[in-house]
């Protein structure tokens, strides 16, 4: 375990994106859009965990994903394609 949030290609398993967190992110990330054609965000609580040794904290961290309109086709290579679509997962 470490203090990073990562996105992986669901077909190949290749890591596409990685960003540091201020504390351990042992939480389920959430994704949202403010509207159907707006930018998508990924949010995660970074609070750490004392028993597994990650740094403790009390942050809520949001990352803006590259804007990809719904129905625009496959995501460009190297983007966080894992979190794309209405449910937050690649459905193309």
Secondary structure, DSSP 4 states (H G I P E B T S, - for coil): --SEEEEE-TTT--EEEEEE-SS---S--EEEESSTTS-EEEEEEE---TTTTPPP--EEEEEEPPP--TTS-SPPTTS-GGG-STTSS---
